[in-house]
Amino acid sequence: MAQCGIPFDKPANLLIPAEGGTWREGIVFHPTLGHSAGHMSISIRSRGEEAIFSGDVMHNPIQVCRPEWNSTFCLDAASARSSRHGLLNYAADLRCDALHRAFPADIGGAGEAGRGRIRMAVRSSRAMTLP
């Protein structure tokens, strides 16, 4: 861990703000409740680019098109829906990459907002558009 420049030998260096927020320069925790209590997504900014790692906000690529759809894994359905909408809007507004651990490798990419729609361009040259 010494290679990353953050000394993890001190407990204070491991504390993550419970309400979300900036942890270190360029690393922000975003509350994305619903899947589990205290769930957070993490955005990382470097060299003028940003990516957000969704964690378990979504479990299936269809939830990009239908963020209102929950899976059986959502602890709090209303919060899960709100978190998905918020994460997708965040990615679209900032045109940052949204990366999802539960998706196949070719799903993910930059978001773009416009006229009440969110468009996610995916690596396989397919596109999903939210109504």
N, C-alpha and C positions, 0 to 999 in steps of 0.2 A: 504493500500500500504506500510505501514511501515514494514510489514513482509518481503518484498523482499529486504530491505536494501537500497533502493534508495529513497531519500527524494524528493517527487513530489511537495512539497510546494514551490519550487523555479523554476521559468520559465526556467532557463538555463538547468535544469535537464530533460526537455522535448524535447529539440532541437535534431532533427535527421539530420545528414549531408545530404544535398540535393543531393549530388553526390554519396551517399552511403559511406560505410566504417564502421569502428568500432565505436559503440555507447558507449558501456561499455565493460569491460573485458568479453569475451566469447559471445558477442552479436554483430553481423555484419549485416548491411543492404546492400543488393545487388540490384542495379538497374535492374529491369526486365520490361522494357518499352514495350508498345504495347497494353496492355489491356486498360490502362488509362495513362494519362500524370503523370509522377512521381511515377509510381507503383514500389514498392520494395518488394523483398522477404527477409526473415529474417532467418539467421542461428544462432543457439545457440550451443555453445560447453561447455561441462562440464564433468569432470572426464574421459577425453580421448575419449569421444564420441561426435558426432555432428549430428544435425538434421537441415534440412532446410525446412522452411514453405513457400510454393510457393505462397500463396495468390491467385490471379486470373490469374496466368500465364497460367493455363490449366483449361478447363471447363468440360472435359470429359476424362475418362481413355484412350480412343483411342489415345489421343494426346501424351501419353507416347510412343506408337508405331509409331505414325505419327505426330511428332512435327511440321511438315510443314503445317498441317491442322489447319486452323483458325476457330473460331466460329463467330457468328454474333456479339459477344460482343467485338471483338478486334477493338480498335480505329485505330491502325496503324498495318496493316497486316505484313509488313516486319519486324518491330521491335518485334512484338509478336512471330513470328517464331524464330527469333534470340534469344530472351529471353528464349523460351522453350528449344532450343538446348543447350544454355549456362547453364541453370539450371540443365538439365539432365546430362550434362557432368560433372558439378561440383559435383553432388551427386555421380556419378559413379567413378570419379577420387579419391574422398576422401572416398568412400565407406560409405557415410553417409545416414541416413534416409531422404527420401524426403516425406513430408506430404502435402497433397492437400485437402483443405477445401471443394471442390466441389465433391470429390469422396466418394463412399460408404466406410464404416469403414474398409473393408478388402483390400482396394487398397492403396498401399504405401509400402515403405520398402527400403532396402538397394540397392544401385546401384553398378555396377561393370563394368569397361571398359576393353575391350580387343579386339584386331584384328579388330578395326574399328567398333565395335558393343557396344551397351550399353544394359546391362541386368538388369532389375528391378525385384527383387524377391518380391512377394507380400505376405501378411499375410495369405492368404487363400491357400497357397502352389501352386498357379498358377504362371506362369512366363510370362512376356512379353519381347520380344527381338526386338530391333530396327535393321533394316538392315543397 
